[in-house]
Structures are given as structure tokens and as C-alpha cells.
Amino acid sequence: MDLQSLSLDTLKKQGNALEIGAAVTLQQLLESEHCPQAWQPALRLEAPLNIRNAATVPGTLVAGDGRSTLATVLLALDAKLEIKSISKFELMEMETESRPPQPEVINLGLGEFLPLRLDQIRGKLITSISAPLNVKLAFDYVSRTPADKPIVCVALAQWNSGRTRLVLGGYGKSPMLAMDGTEAEGVEAAARNAFHEATDEWASAEYRLDIAATLTKRCLEALQ
């Protein structure tokens, strides 16, 4: 099914949020005038250029694991997903007759979506992703080579109200929300605690928790 013909390949600014359509590719987002500079390193790390030209943003979130830098950043920003239950028949009607169906609409935070994503998306379509543009964001990472997926990456988001969200990537099935608080106090300790058992073939938990705390400190300094 050609999602572009359904007008789902658009990027638009809605108030203080960026709405990303279902067919928007990683490269489209990276090249958009609306893409914040703080998002761009994560997008480049997510995949090489040839894959960025083909992979969609929603598809990347569905297929990615804990080393997904884009999912790490969007989770820190508390991005929201609009998901619709649309049958293949209804999609065909939308394409051929321009007659919109009446699907069930589900709105989920990315944090709710990621743990059960395959069940959440079965028989459904992510029609858009919304992320705030008026939130300060810092991102940092460590990898074996500049082109590798990170062993540890950190995204720290801070709202004008003081709300602070810390997300760690580089391990497991999806990035990990380490902190969502009303202020930044204790954020480095939260980074260490979250990776207490994060051992795999790429790195030990001891290495990861030390690096996570260091990267978190750098991100906090960048925001301040």
C-alpha cells in the first residue's frame, strides 16, 4: 500500500510540536527545516544514508531495539503516537475513492508502545508521531567506532517547568526511561541505577553504568 498517496508523508509544525507522518523517512526528517539540531546526531547514528532514505520513522521505532538512537531521543521527549485500526479494504478505499474510513483511533505515549509494540501494531497503522519542539534536549553517546551503534547513549530532556526525563540506550530490547521527575536533581544517580544489570556481549554493566553517569553529567551541563 502506497502510504504517500494517503498524505502520510508530511512533516508539519503544529503549535509547539512536530507531527511526523507514517511515511516520513529518516532522511526526510533529518533534512527538514523543522528538525531540531539536537535530534540530528541521533538520526545520523540510527542508520547509514542508504537506509535513512528508505526507512520510515514509525518503521524504525517498531523494528529498533535498545540501541536505537532515534527511539532514545523520542522517548526522552515523551513523544506520542497516533495509531489507527484500518483494514486493508479501508486503505484501498482511501486510495481509490478518497473516502476516509472511520477507524478506531488510539493515542499512546512511546513509553507505553515500545514494550508491547508488536501486539500494539498488529492490524493497525501508526499514522503520526508527535514530539515537542519547545523542550531542551541534549544527546551524547559512546560507541566502538563513530559509525557503530552506541554501547551507551543518553538523551536528557528538560521542560520550562523543570520536568526532566532521562533515557538510556545501548542495551536491551528498547531504550530505558531512567528518570521522569520535576527537576534534575539525582539524574546522574538515576543513570547509574538504571544500568546496574546491563551486561551483554558488547559491554559489562560496570562499564555501562559509569559511562551512563558521565554522559548524563555532560548532557546536564549542556542544558544548563
N, CA, C and O of each residue as an XYZ file, in Angstrom:
896
protein
N       0.838     -1.192      0.000
C       0.000      0.000      0.000
C       0.877      1.247      0.000
O       1.813      1.353      0.792
N       0.574      2.185     -0.886
C       1.361      3.403     -1.022
C       0.880      4.427      0.004
O      -0.140      5.087     -0.196
N       1.625      4.554      1.106
C       1.223      5.483      2.161
C       1.376      6.936      1.726
O       0.689      7.818      2.242
N       2.278      7.184      0.775
C       2.448      8.553      0.303
C       1.181      9.065     -0.352
O       0.856     10.247     -0.250
N       0.456      8.164     -1.035
C      -0.775      8.580     -1.693
C      -1.872      8.890     -0.685
O      -2.886      9.492     -1.035
N      -1.673      8.479      0.572
C      -2.661      8.758      1.621
C      -2.308     10.024      2.394
O      -2.902     10.311      3.433
N      -1.333     10.784      1.881
C      -0.892     12.039      2.513
C      -0.318     11.803      3.908
O      -0.502     12.613      4.816
N       0.382     10.675      4.061
C       1.004     10.365      5.343
C       2.515     10.558      5.279
O       3.242     10.055      6.135
N       2.989     11.284      4.266
C       4.425     11.519      4.114
C       4.784     12.970      4.425
O       5.758     13.503      3.894
N       3.993     13.602      5.285
C       4.202     15.023      5.569
C       4.793     15.238      6.963
O       4.559     14.473      7.899
N       5.561     16.306      7.050
C       6.100     16.806      8.310
C       5.523     18.195      8.516
O       5.635     19.053      7.641
N       4.913     18.419      9.659
C       4.357     19.755      9.874
C       4.459     20.169     11.335
O       4.373     19.351     12.251
N       4.643     21.449     11.510
C       4.703     22.012     12.846
C       3.290     22.386     13.276
O       2.606     23.161     12.607
N       2.870     21.827     14.396
C       1.546     22.113     14.956
C       1.728     22.720     16.330
O       1.965     22.006     17.304
N       1.618     24.047     16.414
C       1.874     24.707     17.687
C       3.319     24.501     18.103
O       4.239     24.873     17.375
N       3.522     23.905     19.281
C       4.869     23.642     19.788
C       5.314     22.208     19.553
O       6.234     21.727     20.215
N       4.676     21.526     18.625
C       5.011     20.124     18.371
C       5.302     19.905     16.887
O       4.815     20.635     16.022
N       6.102     18.889     16.623
C       6.367     18.454     15.252
C       5.609     17.162     15.019
O       5.794     16.185     15.745
N       4.743     17.156     13.992
C       3.977     15.962     13.648
C       4.642     15.279     12.454
O       4.865     15.890     11.409
N       4.946     14.013     12.635
C       5.690     13.223     11.649
C       4.755     12.169     11.082
O       4.272     11.316     11.827
N       4.488     12.206      9.791
C       3.580     11.263      9.156
C       4.152      9.864      9.044
O       5.357      9.658      9.186
N       3.275      8.902      8.786
C       3.648      7.487      8.779
C       4.682      7.148      7.723
O       5.464      6.217      7.914
N       4.708      7.874      6.618
C       5.613      7.548      5.513
C       6.857      8.426      5.474
O       7.638      8.341      4.526
N       7.055      9.262      6.481
C       8.229     10.136      6.520
C       9.472      9.294      6.777
O       9.509      8.509      7.726
N      10.487      9.453      5.938
C      11.721      8.688      6.110
C      12.654      9.395      7.102
O      12.487     10.573      7.418
N      13.632      8.635      7.573
C      14.631      9.204      8.481
C      15.363     10.372      7.830
O      15.629     11.384      8.480
N      15.690     10.232      6.543
C      16.417     11.301      5.855
C      15.540     12.528      5.645
O      16.017     13.660      5.734
N      14.262     12.306      5.366
C      13.320     13.422      5.248
C      13.280     14.233      6.534
O      13.319     15.463      6.515
N      13.200     13.519      7.646
C      13.163     14.196      8.943
C      14.469     14.936      9.189
O      14.459     16.080      9.644
N      15.592     14.291      8.890
C      16.899     14.911      9.120
C      17.056     16.184      8.315
O      17.641     17.154      8.797
N      16.538     16.195      7.081
C      16.713     17.348      6.197
C      15.643     18.420      6.372
O      15.735     19.491      5.773
N      14.636     18.142      7.182
C      13.542     19.100      7.358
C      14.010     20.354      8.093
O      14.834     20.284      9.004
N      13.480     21.485      7.688
C      13.796     22.741      8.374
C      13.264     22.740      9.800
O      13.714     23.527     10.632
N      12.307     21.857     10.088
C      11.719     21.801     11.421
C      12.455     20.859     12.362
O      12.162     20.824     13.557
N      13.411     20.094     11.834
C      14.121     19.115     12.667
C      15.101     19.840     13.588
O      16.031     20.483     13.101
N      14.915     19.751     14.911
C      15.836     20.432     15.827
C      17.266     19.900     15.682
O      17.477     18.722     15.395
N      18.222     20.774     15.883
C      19.625     20.392     15.742
C      19.997     19.275     16.710
O      20.827     18.425     16.387
N      19.390     19.270     17.892
C      19.719     18.264     18.903
C      19.295     16.859     18.490
O      19.843     15.881     18.999
N      18.322     16.735     17.568
C      17.888     15.422     17.094
C      18.841     14.841     16.056
O      18.900     13.624     15.883
N      19.580     15.692     15.369
C      20.290     15.278     14.160
C      21.382     14.235     14.383
O      21.484     13.310     13.577
N      22.210     14.329     15.439
C      23.201     13.259     15.652
C      22.549     11.890     15.839
O      23.072     10.887     15.354
N      21.427     11.840     16.528
C      20.733     10.566     16.747
C      20.202     10.001     15.440
O      20.238      8.788     15.232
N      19.711     10.858     14.562
C      19.217     10.393     13.271
C      20.355      9.856     12.404
O      20.189      8.841     11.727
N      21.497     10.520     12.418
C      22.634     10.047     11.623
C      23.169      8.719     12.151
O      23.582      7.856     11.376
N      23.159      8.563     13.467
C      23.645      7.327     14.070
C      22.684      6.160     13.854
O      23.101      5.002     13.842
N      21.418      6.463     13.685
C      20.410      5.410     13.583
C      20.674      4.474     12.403
O      20.483      3.263     12.514
N      21.110      5.029     11.286
C      21.308      4.206     10.086
C      22.146      4.981      9.079
O      22.147      6.212      9.093
N      22.869      4.267      8.192
C      23.602      4.948      7.114
C      22.635      5.575      6.107
O      21.437      5.293      6.121
N      23.169      6.422      5.243
C      22.352      7.227      4.338
C      21.409      6.385      3.485
O      20.236      6.729      3.343
N      21.902      5.289      2.916
C      21.043      4.498      2.022
C      19.834      3.936      2.752
O      18.754      3.825      2.172
N      20.006      3.582      4.019
C      18.866      3.082      4.803
C      17.983      4.238      5.251
O      16.759      4.104      5.276
N      18.582      5.369      5.606
C      17.781      6.534      6.009
C      16.860      6.994      4.889
O      15.772      7.509      5.150
N      17.287      6.812      3.650
C      16.454      7.220      2.509
C      15.234      6.326      2.329
O      14.260      6.729      1.693
N      15.277      5.119      2.882
C      14.179      4.171      2.692
C      13.371      3.922      3.955
O      12.158      3.726      3.882
N      14.023      3.926      5.114
C      13.349      3.565      6.372
C      12.474      4.706      6.873
O      12.904      5.859      6.902
N      11.252      4.383      7.265
C      10.365      5.398      7.827
C      10.614      5.548      9.323
O      11.184      4.666      9.965
N      10.183      6.666      9.857
C      10.333      6.911     11.293
C       9.525      5.896     12.104
O      10.084      5.278     13.011
N       8.210      5.692     11.813
C       7.466      4.686     12.570
C       8.047      3.279     12.423
O       8.113      2.529     13.396
N       8.468      2.921     11.203
C       9.050      1.603     10.983
C      10.299      1.383     11.806
O      10.539      0.281     12.300
N      11.099      2.431     11.955
C      12.312      2.356     12.762
C      11.977      2.118     14.226
O      12.661      1.350     14.903
N      10.933      2.770     14.719
C      10.530      2.584     16.115
C      10.001      1.175     16.355
O      10.224      0.591     17.416
N       9.301      0.636     15.368
C       8.753     -0.724     15.512
C       9.866     -1.760     15.479
O       9.845     -2.721     16.248
N      10.841     -1.570     14.590
C      11.873     -2.588     14.372
C      13.089     -2.438     15.283
O      13.845     -3.393     15.462
N      13.285     -1.265     15.855
C      14.510     -0.997     16.601
C      14.574     -1.694     17.946
O      13.561     -2.150     18.475
N      15.792     -1.770     18.497
C      15.981     -2.346     19.829
C      16.524     -1.266     20.760
O      16.360     -0.074     20.499
N      17.165     -1.684     21.839
C      17.663     -0.727     22.817
C      18.791      0.146     22.320
O      19.138      1.136     22.965
N      19.373     -0.202     21.182
C      20.463      0.596     20.624
C      19.961      1.632     19.614
O      20.761      2.302     18.963
N      18.653      1.761     19.486
C      18.084      2.747     18.566
C      18.248      4.148     19.149
O      17.664      4.473     20.182
N      19.040      4.963     18.483
C      19.276      6.324     18.970
C      18.054      7.210     18.767
O      17.789      8.094     19.582
N      17.310      6.985     17.695
C      16.097      7.775     17.465
C      15.053      7.483     18.534
O      14.437      8.406     19.068
N      14.849      6.211     18.852
C      13.885      5.861     19.895
C      14.307      6.444     21.238
O      13.461      6.855     22.031
N      15.621      6.483     21.496
C      16.126      7.053     22.747
C      15.742      8.523     22.866
O      15.267      8.968     23.911
N      15.950      9.271     21.789
C      15.639     10.707     21.797
C      14.136     10.944     21.897
O      13.696     11.770     22.697
N      13.345     10.235     21.100
C      11.898     10.465     21.111
C      11.268     10.028     22.435
O      10.283     10.619     22.877
N      11.829      8.999     23.065
C      11.315      8.592     24.379
C      11.625      9.656     25.427
O      10.795      9.927     26.296
N      12.810     10.260     25.356
C      13.147     11.341     26.278
C      12.199     12.520     26.119
O      11.869     13.195     27.095
N      11.763     12.766     24.889
C      10.848     13.877     24.610
C       9.388     13.523     24.903
O       8.495     14.352     24.723
N       9.152     12.295     25.354
C       7.795     11.827     25.657
C       6.887     11.954     24.439
O       5.769     12.464     24.518
N       7.410     11.468     23.298
C       6.660     11.531     22.043
C       5.377     10.720     22.117
O       5.298      9.735     22.850
N       4.371     11.137     21.354
C       3.068     10.480     21.320
C       2.826      9.887     19.932
O       3.236     10.451     18.918
N       2.156      8.746     19.912
C       1.830      8.075     18.663
C       0.319      8.062     18.467
O      -0.445      7.816     19.401
N      -0.092      8.331     17.240
C      -1.493      8.131     16.854
C      -1.556      6.846     16.036
O      -0.905      6.725     14.998
N      -2.340      5.898     16.509
C      -2.448      4.585     15.873
C      -3.903      4.358     15.494
O      -4.808      4.601     16.292
N      -4.121      3.890     14.264
C      -5.478      3.654     13.802
C      -5.651      2.207     13.357
O      -4.765      1.611     12.746
N      -6.807      1.669     13.680
C      -7.165      0.336     13.195
C      -7.834      0.502     11.839
O      -9.002      0.881     11.754
N      -7.088      0.216     10.786
C      -7.597      0.383      9.429
C      -7.374     -0.927      8.677
O      -6.246     -1.411      8.589
N      -8.437     -1.494      8.143
C      -8.313     -2.741      7.393
C      -7.707     -2.471      6.016
O      -7.680     -1.330      5.554
N      -7.222     -3.533      5.365
C      -6.689     -3.382      4.010
C      -7.760     -2.867      3.057
O      -7.478     -2.084      2.149
N      -8.998     -3.320      3.278
C     -10.095     -2.866      2.418
C     -10.311     -1.361      2.581
O     -10.512     -0.643      1.602
N     -10.269     -0.905      3.807
C     -10.458      0.530      4.052
C      -9.313      1.338      3.445
O      -9.536      2.425      2.914
N      -8.084      0.812      3.521
C      -6.954      1.507      2.920
C      -7.117      1.620      1.409
O      -6.788      2.645      0.813
N      -7.633      0.546      0.795
C      -7.866      0.578     -0.646
C      -8.919      1.615     -0.999
O      -8.798      2.309     -2.008
N      -9.952      1.723     -0.169
C     -10.986      2.735     -0.416
C     -10.386      4.139     -0.321
O     -10.702      5.016     -1.124
N      -9.512      4.337      0.677
C      -8.887      5.649      0.837
C      -8.074      6.003     -0.407
O      -8.082      7.151     -0.853
N      -7.373      5.016     -0.965
C      -6.540      5.264     -2.142
C      -7.360      5.523     -3.392
O      -7.078      6.454     -4.146
N      -8.385      4.692     -3.615
C      -9.092      4.730     -4.894
C     -10.245      5.723     -4.929
O     -10.570      6.265     -5.986
N     -10.864      5.963     -3.772
C     -12.054      6.799     -3.764
C     -11.895      8.082     -2.960
O     -12.798      8.918     -2.914
N     -10.722      8.226     -2.320
C     -10.502      9.381     -1.445
C     -11.623      9.505     -0.424
O     -12.019     10.610     -0.052
N     -12.132      8.361      0.027
C     -13.216      8.368      1.007
C     -12.659      7.869      2.343
O     -12.369      6.680      2.479
N     -12.506      8.748      3.322
C     -11.878      8.341      4.579
C     -12.744      7.349      5.356
O     -13.956      7.535      5.473
N     -12.118      6.291      5.888
C     -12.864      5.351      6.731
C     -13.071      5.932      8.122
O     -12.630      7.046      8.407
N     -13.731      5.190      8.972
C     -13.962      5.614     10.350
C     -13.238      4.641     11.287
O     -13.876      3.812     11.936
N     -11.905      4.744     11.355
C     -11.146      3.785     12.147
C     -11.172      4.112     13.639
O     -11.482      5.230     14.050
N     -10.839      3.109     14.423
C     -10.611      3.337     15.850
C      -9.276      4.058     15.992
O      -8.283      3.652     15.387
N      -9.246      5.117     16.781
C      -8.024      5.891     16.974
C      -7.496      5.659     18.377
O      -8.229      5.808     19.354
N      -6.218      5.293     18.480
C      -5.561      5.066     19.764
C      -4.401      6.039     19.876
O      -3.588      6.154     18.959
N      -4.325      6.730     20.989
C      -3.201      7.628     21.238
C      -2.364      7.053     22.377
O      -2.864      6.831     23.480
N      -1.093      6.817     22.096
C      -0.205      6.192     23.070
C       1.080      6.986     23.204
O       1.587      7.536     22.226
N       1.605      7.043     24.422
C       2.953      7.537     24.597
C       3.934      6.493     24.101
O       3.650      5.296     24.154
N       5.090      6.936     23.617
C       6.081      5.996     23.101
C       6.511      5.009     24.188
O       6.807      3.851     23.895
N       6.545      5.466     25.432
C       6.912      4.588     26.532
C       5.921      3.459     26.749
O       6.309      2.377     27.190
N       4.653      3.689     26.449
C       3.649      2.630     26.530
C       3.733      1.694     25.334
O       3.450      0.501     25.439
N       4.123      2.248     24.211
C       4.126      1.486     22.955
C       5.288      0.497     22.866
O       5.088     -0.650     22.466
N       6.488      0.921     23.228
C       7.691      0.133     22.957
C       7.703     -1.260     23.587
O       8.095     -2.209     22.907
N       7.296     -1.438     24.849
C       7.412     -2.767     25.442
C       6.565     -3.828     24.753
O       6.957     -4.994     24.713
N       5.414     -3.448     24.210
C       4.497     -4.414     23.585
C       4.220     -4.029     22.137
O       3.104     -4.205     21.648
N       5.232     -3.505     21.451
C       4.984     -2.868     20.154
C       4.392     -3.806     19.112
O       3.537     -3.387     18.332
N       4.825     -5.066     19.077
C       4.313     -5.967     18.044
C       2.830     -6.259     18.253
O       2.075     -6.368     17.286
N       2.411     -6.386     19.514
C       0.986     -6.572     19.799
C       0.205     -5.288     19.534
O      -0.920     -5.326     19.036
N       0.815     -4.147     19.872
C       0.144     -2.862     19.709
C      -0.145     -2.545     18.245
O      -1.143     -1.900     17.925
N       0.744     -3.006     17.356
C       0.656     -2.575     15.956
C      -0.037     -3.596     15.067
O      -0.348     -3.288     13.916
N      -0.289     -4.802     15.565
C      -0.882     -5.841     14.713
C      -2.259     -5.409     14.217
O      -3.148     -5.117     15.017
N      -2.433     -5.368     12.893
C      -3.700     -4.958     12.315
C      -3.970     -3.469     12.407
O      -5.098     -3.021     12.199
N      -2.924     -2.698     12.720
C      -3.100     -1.250     12.887
C      -2.027     -0.505     12.102
O      -1.101     -1.102     11.553
N      -2.177      0.809     12.064
C      -1.249      1.668     11.329
C      -0.899      2.873     12.191
O      -1.781      3.586     12.670
N       0.415      3.094     12.385
C       0.846      4.342     13.031
C       0.691      5.448     12.001
O       1.404      5.470     10.998
N      -0.228      6.355     12.240
C      -0.477      7.410     11.256
C       0.370      8.662     11.503
O       0.669      9.402     10.566
N       0.756      8.902     12.763
C       1.621     10.052     13.024
C       2.308      9.909     14.375
O       1.865      9.179     15.262
N       3.406     10.637     14.486
C       4.166     10.732     15.735
C       4.306     12.211     16.041
O       4.633     13.009     15.163
N       4.060     12.569     17.280
C       4.140     13.974     17.680
C       5.171     14.124     18.793
O       5.135     13.395     19.784
N       6.096     15.078     18.623
C       7.129     15.332     19.628
C       7.252     16.833     19.852
O       7.164     17.609     18.901
N       7.454     17.249     21.099
C       7.515     18.692     21.385
C       8.782     19.340     20.845
O       9.852     18.733     20.822
N       8.633     20.581     20.413
C       9.760     21.356     19.912
C      10.248     22.389     20.927
O      11.324     22.965     20.770
N       9.444     22.618     21.967
C       9.783     23.648     22.956
C      10.410     23.038     24.211
O      10.237     23.558     25.313
N      11.136     21.939     24.036
C      11.792     21.243     25.136
C      13.284     21.203     24.844
O      13.686     20.885     23.726
N      14.105     21.521     25.834
C      15.555     21.448     25.655
C      15.981     19.981     25.654
O      15.488     19.180     26.448
N      16.897     19.642     24.757
C      17.344     18.264     24.639
C      18.853     18.220     24.465
O      19.427     19.016     23.721
N      19.489     17.280     25.160
C      20.910     17.001     24.972
C      21.074     15.508     24.732
O      20.404     14.689     25.362
N      21.973     15.163     23.815
C      22.204     13.764     23.451
C      23.697     13.509     23.373
O      24.445     14.327     22.836
N      24.134     12.371     23.910
C      25.545     12.015     23.839
C      25.649     10.492     23.810
O      24.706      9.794     24.184
N      26.790      9.982     23.369
C      26.907      8.538     23.212
C      28.372      8.105     23.216
O      29.281      8.920     23.060
N      28.574      6.800     23.398
C      29.881      6.161     23.255
C      29.688      4.919     22.407
O      28.778      4.127     22.657
N      30.550      4.742     21.392
C      30.495      3.546     20.556
C      31.918      3.114     20.224
O      32.871      3.856     20.457
N      32.054      1.911     19.679
C      33.391      1.396     19.365
C      34.035      2.182     18.234
O      35.235      2.454     18.273
N      33.253      2.547     17.230
C      33.723      3.409     16.150
C      32.635      4.452     15.901
O      31.490      4.248     16.304
N      32.967      5.556     15.250
C      31.956      6.601     15.018
C      30.734      6.119     14.253
O      29.651      6.683     14.404
N      30.892      5.078     13.429
C      29.771      4.602     12.621
C      28.964      3.506     13.313
O      27.891      3.136     12.836
N      29.464      2.988     14.425
C      28.775      1.904     15.126
C      27.563      2.402     15.891
O      27.469      3.575     16.252
N      26.631      1.476     16.132
C      25.554      1.757     17.076
C      26.178      1.935     18.463
O      27.203      1.316     18.750
N      25.597      2.752     19.314
C      26.234      3.028     20.602
C      26.204      1.852     21.568
O      25.275      1.044     21.571
N      27.250      1.782     22.388
C      27.260      0.869     23.533
C      26.431      1.492     24.647
O      25.726      0.801     25.383
N      26.531      2.802     24.754
C      25.702      3.587     25.683
C      25.345      4.890     24.986
O      26.209      5.530     24.386
N      24.091      5.285     25.059
C      23.710      6.637     24.632
C      22.729      7.204     25.651
O      22.003      6.472     26.323
N      22.732      8.507     25.741
C      21.924      9.211     26.747
C      21.181     10.354     26.073
O      21.770     11.120     25.310
N      19.906     10.466     26.351
C      19.115     11.624     25.923
C      18.477     12.227     27.172
O      17.803     11.538     27.938
N      18.700     13.512     27.361
C      18.173     14.225     28.528
C      17.317     15.386     28.035
O      17.797     16.268     27.323
N      16.054     15.374     28.420
C      15.116     16.423     28.005
C      14.646     17.201     29.225
O      14.429     16.633     30.296
N      14.492     18.505     29.047
C      14.074     19.347     30.170
C      13.064     20.388     29.685
O      13.307     21.117     28.723
N      11.924     20.435     30.380
C      10.852     21.371     30.070
C      11.066     22.674     30.835
O      11.837     22.723     31.794
N      10.376     23.726     30.403
C      10.477     25.017     31.094
C      10.011     24.925     32.538
O      10.461     25.691     33.389
N       9.119     23.998     32.812
C       8.603     23.811     34.172
C       9.627     23.159     35.096
O       9.432     23.127     36.311
N      10.717     22.639     34.529
C      11.718     21.916     35.306
C      11.629     20.411     35.147
O      12.553     19.687     35.518
N      10.512     19.933     34.594
C      10.383     18.492     34.357
C      11.584     17.981     33.576
O      12.002     18.596     32.595
N      12.139     16.850     34.015
C      13.343     16.296     33.410
C      13.148     14.810     33.142
O      12.759     14.053     34.032
N      13.422     14.403     31.907
C      13.335     12.984     31.529
C      14.703     12.524     31.030
O      15.312     13.143     30.158
N      15.159     11.426     31.608
C      16.431     10.823     31.215
C      16.165      9.449     30.625
O      15.511      8.611     31.246
N      16.681      9.223     29.411
C      16.531      7.923     28.745
C      17.912      7.415     28.352
O      18.741      8.160     27.830
N      18.142      6.135     28.612
C      19.406      5.484     28.293
C      19.192      4.461     27.184
O      18.229      3.695     27.214
N      20.086      4.454     26.217
C      20.043      3.471     25.142
C      21.358      2.721     25.055
O      22.328      3.047     25.739
N      21.370      1.706     24.199
C      22.578      0.920     24.015
C      22.477     -0.494     24.540
O      23.416     -1.278     24.402
N      21.341     -0.834     25.144
C      21.209     -2.148     25.770
C      19.750     -2.595     25.752
O      18.839     -1.778     25.882
N      19.541     -3.889     25.590
C      18.212     -4.468     25.760
C      17.324     -4.346     24.530
O      17.779     -4.034     23.430
N      16.032     -4.605     24.759
C      15.066     -4.631     23.660
C      14.555     -3.253     23.283
O      14.068     -3.055     22.170
N      14.661     -2.308     24.189
C      14.245     -0.939     23.891
C      14.970      0.006     24.841
O      15.423     -0.424     25.902
N      15.090      1.288     24.484
C      15.710      2.248     25.399
C      14.969      2.283     26.734
O      13.800      1.908     26.823
N      15.668      2.736     27.758
C      15.166      2.655     29.131
C      14.930      4.057     29.716
O      15.832      4.895     29.735
N      13.715      4.289     30.187
C      13.430      5.531     30.907
C      14.005      5.418     32.307
O      13.522      4.627     33.117
N      15.036      6.205     32.596
C      15.717      6.125     33.887
C      15.157      7.115     34.893
O      15.268      6.906     36.101
N      14.547      8.208     34.396
C      14.034      9.230     35.312
C      13.011     10.095     34.609
O      13.189     10.460     33.447
N      11.954     10.420     35.303
C      10.973     11.407     34.844
C      10.521     12.149     36.083
O       9.607     11.718     36.785
N      11.172     13.272     36.344
C      10.930     13.989     37.594
C      10.628     15.457     37.371
O      10.632     15.946     36.241
N      10.367     16.143     38.457
C      10.017     17.562     38.388
C      11.248     18.461     38.336
O      11.136     19.666     38.110
N      12.441     17.860     38.551
C      13.693     18.622     38.487
C      14.826     17.674     38.138
O      14.623     16.466     38.014
N      16.028     18.231     37.980
C      17.162     17.422     37.520
C      17.964     16.792     38.652
O      18.901     16.035     38.396
N      17.619     17.086     39.871
C      18.390     16.551     40.997
C      18.354     15.017     40.999
O      17.289     14.411     40.875
N      19.530     14.404     41.143
C      19.612     12.955     41.205
C      19.695     12.270     39.862
O      19.607     11.045     39.784
N      19.862     13.043     38.799
C      19.812     12.455     37.464
C      21.013     11.540     37.198
O      20.864     10.525     36.519
N      22.186     11.874     37.712
C      23.360     11.020     37.499
C      23.211      9.692     38.242
O      23.574      8.640     37.716
N      22.684      9.743     39.445
C      22.450      8.516     40.207
C      21.419      7.640     39.502
O      21.532      6.414     39.503
N      20.417      8.271     38.901
C      19.405      7.520     38.168
C      20.026      6.790     36.984
O      19.638      5.663     36.676
N      20.987      7.424     36.319
C      21.667      6.793     35.186
C      22.436      5.558     35.637
O      22.392      4.522     34.973
N      23.133      5.662     36.751
C      23.900      4.521     37.257
C      22.969      3.379     37.659
O      23.231      2.219     37.341
N      21.898      3.702     38.348
C      20.978      2.670     38.834
C      20.294      1.931     37.690
O      20.074      0.723     37.772
N      19.960      2.650     36.629
C      19.220      2.041     35.522
C      20.040      0.970     34.803
O      19.478      0.003     34.288
N      21.366      1.137     34.765
C      22.223      0.191     34.041
C      22.937     -0.776     34.984
O      23.990     -1.314     34.642
N      22.378     -0.993     36.146
C      23.018     -1.829     37.168
C      23.228     -3.266     36.692
O      24.181     -3.921     37.114
N      22.341     -3.769     35.810
C      22.460     -5.148     35.334
C      22.591     -5.208     33.805
O      22.227     -6.209     33.189
N      23.104     -4.149     33.205
C      23.120     -4.036     31.737
C      24.364     -4.675     31.122
O      25.172     -3.994     30.490
N      24.510     -5.973     31.308
C      25.634     -6.704     30.726
C      25.183     -7.478     29.488
O      24.154     -8.153     29.517
N      25.938     -7.384     28.422
C      25.704     -8.208     27.238
C      27.031     -8.440     26.519
O      28.093     -8.203     27.094
N      26.981     -8.902     25.269
C      28.218     -9.210     24.548
C      29.025     -7.966     24.195
O      30.193     -8.075     23.824
N      28.413     -6.780     24.307
C      29.107     -5.553     23.909
C      29.851     -4.884     25.064
O      30.887     -4.253     24.855
N      29.322     -5.022     26.282
C      29.933     -4.333     27.422
C      29.391     -4.890     28.730
O      28.329     -5.511     28.765
N      30.136     -4.659     29.802
C      29.691     -5.073     31.137
C      28.799     -4.005     31.747
O      28.804     -2.851     31.316
N      28.042     -4.400     32.744
C      27.192     -3.445     33.456
C      28.042     -2.376     34.143
O      27.669     -1.204     34.163
N      29.175     -2.776     34.701
C      30.046     -1.822     35.402
C      30.519     -0.729     34.449
O      30.526      0.452     34.798
N      30.907     -1.126     33.261
C      31.345     -0.142     32.264
C      30.182      0.760     31.883
O      30.324      1.982     31.839
N      29.047      0.161     31.612
C      27.899      0.949     31.141
C      27.424      1.951     32.188
O      27.130      3.099     31.853
N      27.347      1.538     33.441
C      26.802      2.473     34.438
C      27.740      3.651     34.670
O      27.286      4.769     34.916
N      29.047      3.406     34.591
C      29.990      4.529     34.726
C      29.888      5.478     33.536
O      29.868      6.697     33.704
N      29.825      4.907     32.330
C      29.718      5.740     31.126
C      28.384      6.490     31.113
O      28.336      7.665     30.749
N      27.299      5.808     31.511
C      25.982      6.460     31.523
C      25.981      7.665     32.452
O      25.424      8.710     32.115
N      26.602      7.529     33.618
C      26.661      8.653     34.562
C      27.480      9.804     33.992
O      27.118     10.970     34.151
N      28.588      9.472     33.325
C      29.441     10.515     32.738
C      28.720     11.254     31.608
O      28.756     12.482     31.540
N      28.067     10.499     30.725
C      27.341     11.119     29.624
C      26.170     11.963     30.135
O      25.878     13.030     29.596
N      25.512     11.472     31.175
C      24.397     12.227     31.751
C      24.880     13.555     32.321
O      24.225     14.584     32.161
N      26.024     13.523     32.981
C      26.598     14.757     33.518
C      26.893     15.745     32.389
O      26.623     16.939     32.511
N      27.450     15.233     31.294
C      27.744     16.110     30.134
C      26.444     16.705     29.567
O      26.387     17.891     29.244
N      25.424     15.881     29.452
C      24.148     16.377     28.908
C      23.545     17.436     29.826
O      23.033     18.450     29.352
N      23.605     17.206     31.128
C      23.067     18.176     32.073
C      23.816     19.500     31.975
O      23.204     20.568     32.010
N      25.125     19.431     31.855
C      25.930     20.660     31.704
C      25.582     21.378     30.399
O      25.545     22.608     30.352
N      25.331     20.611     29.349
C      24.972     21.222     28.056
C      23.635     21.948     28.148
O      23.462     23.009     27.549
N      22.688     21.384     28.895
C      21.382     22.028     29.031
C      21.464     23.286     29.892
O      20.711     24.239     29.692
N      22.382     23.275     30.848
C      22.464     24.411     31.768
C      23.357     25.530     31.218
O      23.530     26.559     31.872
